[in-house]
Amino acid sequence: MTFVLLRRMRYLLFSLTIGSLAALTGTVYQAKRTSADLAAFPPPGQMIAVNGANLHLYCMGSGSPTLVLEAGLGENVLSWYPVHAKLAQTMRVCAYDRPGLGWSDPIAAAIQPEEVAENLQALLHNAGIAPPFVLVGHSRGGIYVRAFYQRFPEQTQGIVLVDSTHEQGPMHDYPYAAWDYRNQALQIAIAEPLSRLGIVRLLGIADADRRPSPLPAEILAAKTAIQNRTDTADAVVNEIAVMRQGLDPTTPPPRSLGNLPLLVLTAGNLVDLAIVEREAKRAGKDVETEKVLAKIKMAEQDDLAHLSGHSRHITVSHSGHFIMQDQADAFVAAVREFVLDMPLVN
């Protein structure tokens, strides 16, 4: 009995030693590769101190109002690459990275949309960029720019929502939404510790080129390198933790924007039922479920367009969720026209 126990203890000790060495090796590998990536791909903009963290701000062009680009969940300034410089030909355009994303420093806790708005306002102020601002929010970023307006209405001249998330999401109408959110949160939560060991990097889970992309190879390489930071996984975990609070059926609807100029851009491929059916069959998904989700999405986009008495809603044909990448020229034309048609602010 004693011999068997000793042998099991030796196996356990051996396994723990091997596991510890593997973890140490992975941690060192991740740290060295991250350091090399940051050296190979320095931030294209400038680092600005905000509440003890350095946030990355990337501005081009000149003029007023300033167009401020707010990226979606887990995204960074490079997601705007196809439109950033084009828009900057006629106006000042600033993209930035939320804490932990892109080149920005991480912060430990999950932050609410109101805190994202306050960080953004402090970032712009500290960078010497004065209002008024036209805020452009993609996906989850749509919630953040609406929070900015609610917190700083006097600084906001207009809002563009780019296939924006709705505060309530589909959970009130779609019975599997809670499961979808929890499944996504579980996957990200697993990815976060694995990223510390370099496993996410080795498996290419965070690679930016996992889908066909209009982004050039050098931008995809930089985006992949930055998304492989452990800080990115931490930041996404934090944002999803806040997003899951929206599963509460008492979540209030999005707040009115009064008569603020508002442009809503909706991804046509995601609400066209014929396209949705075709893609569902191709991917082996349940066709009727995907159609229900598409109808919910369109209803949400219409609801967002009705938040303001001065709004326009455009469904962008031949575009997926990343409208600014899939239909860059149409995106630039719509945003330029929107800004030019705004009443002048003294």
C-alpha positions as CSV (number, residue, x, y, z in Angstrom):
1,M,0.0,0.0,0.0
2,T,2.8,2.4,0.9
3,F,4.7,1.6,-2.3
4,V,1.6,2.2,-4.5
5,L,1.0,5.5,-2.7
6,L,4.6,6.6,-3.2
7,R,4.4,5.7,-6.9
8,R,1.2,7.7,-7.3
9,M,2.9,10.7,-5.5
10,R,5.9,10.4,-7.8
11,Y,3.6,10.4,-10.9
12,L,1.7,13.4,-9.5
13,L,4.9,15.3,-8.7
14,F,6.3,14.5,-12.2
15,S,3.0,15.7,-13.9
16,L,3.0,18.9,-11.9
17,T,6.6,19.5,-12.7
18,I,6.1,18.9,-16.4
19,G,2.9,21.1,-16.3
20,S,4.7,23.9,-14.5
21,L,7.6,23.8,-17.0
22,A,5.2,23.9,-19.9
23,A,3.3,26.8,-18.4
24,L,6.6,28.7,-17.7
25,T,7.8,28.0,-21.3
26,G,4.5,29.2,-22.7
27,T,4.5,32.3,-20.6
28,V,8.0,33.2,-21.6
29,Y,7.1,32.5,-25.3
30,Q,4.1,34.8,-25.1
31,A,6.0,37.6,-23.4
32,K,8.8,37.5,-25.9
33,R,6.6,37.3,-29.0
34,T,4.4,40.1,-27.6
35,S,7.5,42.3,-27.1
36,A,8.7,41.5,-30.6
37,D,5.3,42.2,-32.1
38,L,5.1,45.6,-30.4
39,A,8.6,46.5,-31.7
40,A,7.7,45.4,-35.2
41,F,4.3,47.1,-35.2
42,P,4.5,50.4,-33.2
43,P,1.4,52.4,-32.6
44,P,0.5,54.5,-35.7
45,G,-0.9,57.3,-33.5
46,Q,0.1,58.8,-30.2
47,M,-0.2,57.6,-26.6
48,I,-2.2,59.9,-24.3
49,A,-2.3,59.5,-20.5
50,V,-5.9,59.1,-19.2
51,N,-6.6,58.2,-15.6
52,G,-3.3,56.4,-15.1
53,A,-3.3,54.5,-18.4
54,N,-1.9,55.3,-21.8
55,L,-4.5,55.2,-24.5
56,H,-3.8,55.1,-28.2
57,L,-5.3,57.9,-30.3
58,Y,-4.8,58.0,-34.1
59,C,-5.9,61.2,-35.8
60,M,-5.7,62.3,-39.4
61,G,-6.9,65.4,-41.3
62,S,-8.1,68.7,-40.0
63,G,-11.3,70.8,-39.5
64,S,-14.4,70.8,-37.4
65,P,-16.4,68.9,-36.3
66,T,-14.0,66.0,-35.5
67,L,-15.2,62.6,-36.5
68,V,-14.5,60.1,-33.7
69,L,-14.4,56.4,-34.6
70,E,-15.4,53.9,-31.9
71,A,-14.6,50.3,-32.8
72,G,-16.6,47.2,-32.0
73,L,-16.0,44.4,-29.4
74,G,-12.3,43.3,-29.4
75,E,-11.5,45.6,-32.3
76,N,-8.9,48.4,-32.6
77,V,-8.0,51.4,-34.8
78,L,-7.0,49.2,-37.7
79,S,-10.6,48.0,-38.3
80,W,-11.2,51.5,-39.7
81,Y,-8.2,51.3,-42.1
82,P,-10.2,51.3,-45.4
83,V,-12.0,54.5,-44.5
84,H,-9.8,56.4,-42.1
85,A,-7.5,58.2,-44.6
86,K,-10.3,58.7,-47.1
87,L,-12.6,60.5,-44.6
88,A,-9.6,62.5,-43.5
89,Q,-9.3,64.1,-46.9
90,T,-12.1,66.5,-46.0
91,M,-12.3,66.4,-42.2
92,R,-10.4,65.5,-39.0
93,V,-10.9,61.9,-38.1
94,C,-9.7,60.3,-34.9
95,A,-9.8,56.6,-34.1
96,Y,-8.7,55.2,-30.7
97,D,-8.2,52.0,-28.8
98,R,-10.2,51.3,-25.6
99,P,-8.2,50.0,-22.6
100,G,-6.5,46.7,-23.3
101,L,-7.4,46.8,-27.0
102,G,-5.0,47.7,-29.8
103,W,-2.0,49.5,-28.4
104,S,-3.8,50.9,-25.3
105,D,-2.8,49.9,-21.7
106,P,-5.2,47.5,-19.9
107,I,-7.2,48.3,-16.9
108,A,-8.1,45.6,-14.3
109,A,-11.9,45.9,-14.1
110,A,-14.8,45.7,-16.5
111,I,-16.2,49.2,-17.3
112,Q,-19.7,50.3,-18.0
113,P,-20.6,52.3,-21.2
114,E,-20.7,55.5,-19.2
115,E,-17.1,55.0,-18.1
116,V,-16.1,54.3,-21.7
117,A,-17.6,57.6,-22.6
118,E,-15.8,59.4,-19.8
119,N,-12.5,57.9,-20.8
120,L,-13.0,59.0,-24.4
121,Q,-13.9,62.5,-23.4
122,A,-10.8,62.7,-21.2
123,L,-8.7,61.3,-24.0
124,L,-9.8,63.9,-26.5
125,H,-9.5,66.7,-23.9
126,N,-6.0,65.6,-22.9
127,A,-5.0,65.4,-26.6
128,G,-6.2,69.0,-27.1
129,I,-9.0,68.0,-29.5
130,A,-11.9,70.3,-28.9
131,P,-15.6,69.6,-29.5
132,P,-17.9,69.4,-31.4
133,F,-17.6,65.7,-32.2
134,V,-19.5,63.5,-34.6
135,L,-19.3,60.0,-33.1
136,V,-19.2,56.9,-35.3
137,G,-19.8,53.6,-33.5
138,H,-19.5,50.2,-35.0
139,S,-21.3,47.2,-33.5
140,R,-20.8,47.3,-29.7
141,G,-19.2,50.8,-30.3
142,G,-22.7,52.0,-31.1
143,I,-23.7,51.6,-27.5
144,Y,-20.6,53.5,-26.3
145,V,-21.2,56.5,-28.6
146,R,-24.8,56.8,-27.5
147,A,-23.5,56.7,-23.9
148,F,-21.2,59.6,-24.8
149,Y,-24.1,61.7,-26.1
150,Q,-26.1,61.0,-22.9
151,R,-23.1,62.1,-20.8
152,F,-21.8,64.9,-23.0
153,P,-24.7,66.1,-25.2
154,E,-23.3,69.6,-25.6
155,Q,-20.1,68.2,-27.2
156,T,-21.9,65.9,-29.6
157,Q,-23.0,67.2,-33.0
158,G,-24.1,64.0,-34.5
159,I,-23.9,60.2,-34.4
160,V,-23.3,57.5,-37.0
161,L,-24.3,53.9,-36.0
162,V,-22.6,51.3,-38.1
163,D,-24.5,48.0,-37.8
164,S,-24.8,48.9,-34.2
165,T,-25.6,46.7,-31.3
166,H,-29.0,47.4,-29.6
167,E,-28.9,47.7,-25.8
168,Q,-31.5,45.0,-25.4
169,G,-30.1,42.8,-28.1
170,P,-32.2,39.9,-29.2
171,M,-32.8,38.4,-25.8
172,H,-36.4,39.5,-25.4
173,D,-37.5,37.9,-28.6
174,Y,-35.0,35.1,-29.3
175,P,-35.2,32.2,-26.8
176,Y,-31.6,31.0,-27.3
177,A,-29.9,34.4,-26.9
178,A,-28.9,33.8,-23.3
179,W,-27.3,30.5,-24.3
180,D,-25.5,32.2,-27.2
181,Y,-24.1,34.9,-24.9
182,R,-23.0,32.4,-22.2
183,N,-21.4,30.2,-24.8
184,Q,-19.4,33.1,-26.2
185,A,-18.4,34.3,-22.8
186,L,-17.2,30.8,-21.9
187,Q,-15.1,30.5,-25.0
188,I,-13.5,33.9,-24.3
189,A,-13.0,33.1,-20.7
190,I,-11.1,29.9,-21.7
191,A,-9.1,31.8,-24.3
192,E,-7.9,34.4,-21.8
193,P,-5.7,32.1,-19.6
194,L,-4.6,30.2,-22.8
195,S,-3.5,33.5,-24.3
196,R,-1.1,33.9,-21.3
197,L,0.5,30.6,-22.2
198,G,0.9,31.5,-25.9
199,I,-1.6,28.8,-26.9
200,V,-4.0,31.2,-28.5
201,R,-1.1,32.6,-30.5
202,L,0.1,29.2,-31.6
203,L,-3.3,28.0,-32.7
204,G,-4.0,31.3,-34.6
205,I,-7.3,31.8,-32.7
206,A,-7.0,35.6,-32.7
207,D,-5.6,35.9,-36.2
208,A,-7.2,38.8,-38.1
209,D,-7.1,37.0,-41.4
210,R,-9.3,34.0,-40.5
211,R,-12.0,35.3,-42.8
212,P,-11.6,36.8,-46.3
213,S,-10.8,40.4,-45.7
214,P,-10.4,43.6,-47.8
215,L,-7.6,44.7,-45.5
216,P,-4.1,44.6,-47.1
217,A,-1.6,42.0,-45.9
218,E,0.5,44.4,-43.8
219,I,-2.5,45.7,-41.9
220,L,-3.7,42.1,-41.3
221,A,-0.3,41.3,-40.0
222,A,-0.3,44.2,-37.6
223,K,-3.9,43.5,-36.5
224,T,-3.1,39.9,-35.8
225,A,0.0,40.8,-33.8
226,I,-1.9,43.2,-31.6
227,Q,-4.9,41.0,-31.1
228,N,-2.5,38.2,-29.9
229,R,-1.7,40.3,-26.8
230,T,-2.9,38.8,-23.6
231,D,-4.3,42.3,-22.8
232,T,-6.8,41.9,-25.7
233,A,-8.3,38.7,-24.3
234,D,-8.6,40.4,-20.9
235,A,-10.3,43.4,-22.4
236,V,-12.8,41.3,-24.3
237,V,-13.6,39.2,-21.2
238,N,-14.3,42.5,-19.4
239,E,-16.5,43.9,-22.1
240,I,-18.5,40.7,-22.4
241,A,-19.0,40.6,-18.7
242,V,-20.8,44.0,-19.0
243,M,-22.7,42.9,-22.2
244,R,-24.1,39.9,-20.3
245,Q,-25.8,42.2,-17.9
246,G,-28.1,43.1,-20.8
247,L,-29.6,39.6,-20.6
248,D,-31.6,40.8,-17.7
249,P,-35.2,41.2,-19.1
250,T,-35.5,44.5,-17.2
251,T,-32.8,46.0,-19.3
252,P,-34.1,49.4,-20.5
253,P,-34.3,50.2,-24.2
254,P,-31.9,52.7,-25.8
255,R,-32.5,56.3,-24.7
256,S,-33.8,59.0,-26.9
257,L,-31.3,61.1,-28.9
258,G,-33.8,64.0,-29.2
259,N,-33.3,65.7,-32.5
260,L,-29.6,64.9,-32.8
261,P,-28.5,64.3,-36.4
262,L,-28.3,60.5,-36.7
263,L,-27.3,58.2,-39.5
264,V,-27.9,54.4,-39.1
265,L,-26.0,52.1,-41.5
266,T,-27.2,48.5,-41.6
267,A,-25.4,45.5,-43.1
268,G,-27.6,44.4,-46.0
269,N,-26.3,40.8,-46.1
270,L,-27.5,40.3,-42.6
271,V,-31.1,41.4,-43.1
272,D,-31.8,40.2,-46.7
273,L,-33.7,37.0,-46.0
274,A,-32.7,35.4,-49.3
275,I,-29.0,35.9,-48.5
276,V,-29.5,34.8,-44.9
277,E,-31.2,31.6,-46.1
278,R,-28.4,30.9,-48.6
279,E,-25.6,31.5,-46.0
280,A,-27.4,29.4,-43.4
281,K,-27.6,26.5,-45.7
282,R,-24.0,26.9,-46.7
283,A,-22.9,27.0,-43.0
284,G,-25.2,24.1,-41.9
285,K,-27.2,26.4,-39.6
286,D,-31.0,26.2,-39.0
287,V,-32.5,28.3,-41.7
288,E,-35.7,29.4,-39.8
289,T,-33.7,30.4,-36.8
290,E,-31.4,32.5,-38.8
291,K,-34.3,34.2,-40.6
292,V,-35.9,35.0,-37.2
293,L,-32.6,36.6,-36.1
294,A,-32.4,38.6,-39.3
295,K,-35.9,40.0,-38.7
296,I,-35.1,40.8,-35.1
297,K,-31.9,42.6,-36.3
298,M,-33.8,44.7,-38.8
299,A,-36.4,45.6,-36.2
300,E,-33.6,46.7,-33.9
301,Q,-32.0,48.8,-36.6
302,D,-35.3,50.5,-37.3
303,D,-35.7,51.1,-33.6
304,L,-32.3,52.7,-33.4
305,A,-33.1,55.0,-36.4
306,H,-36.2,56.2,-34.5
307,L,-34.2,57.3,-31.5
308,S,-33.9,60.8,-33.1
309,G,-36.3,63.0,-34.9
310,H,-33.5,63.9,-37.3
311,S,-32.3,60.5,-38.7
312,R,-31.7,58.6,-41.8
313,H,-31.5,54.8,-42.1
314,I,-29.5,53.2,-45.0
315,T,-29.3,49.5,-45.6
316,V,-25.9,49.0,-47.3
317,S,-26.2,46.3,-50.0
318,H,-23.5,43.6,-50.5
319,S,-22.1,44.2,-47.0
320,G,-21.5,42.1,-43.9
321,H,-21.1,43.4,-40.4
322,F,-17.9,45.4,-41.2
323,I,-19.5,47.9,-43.5
324,M,-16.5,50.2,-43.4
325,Q,-14.4,47.3,-44.9
326,D,-16.9,45.6,-47.2
327,Q,-18.3,48.8,-48.7
328,A,-15.7,51.4,-47.9
329,D,-16.6,53.8,-50.7
330,A,-20.3,53.7,-49.9
331,F,-19.5,54.2,-46.2
332,V,-17.3,57.2,-46.9
333,A,-19.8,58.8,-49.2
334,A,-22.7,58.4,-46.7
335,V,-20.7,59.7,-43.8
336,R,-19.4,62.7,-45.8
337,E,-22.9,63.6,-46.9
338,F,-24.2,63.3,-43.4
339,V,-21.5,65.6,-42.0
340,L,-21.9,68.2,-44.8
341,D,-25.6,68.3,-44.3
342,M,-25.3,69.1,-40.6
343,P,-26.3,72.6,-39.4
344,L,-23.3,74.7,-38.5
345,V,-22.4,75.0,-34.8
346,N,-21.1,78.3,-33.6
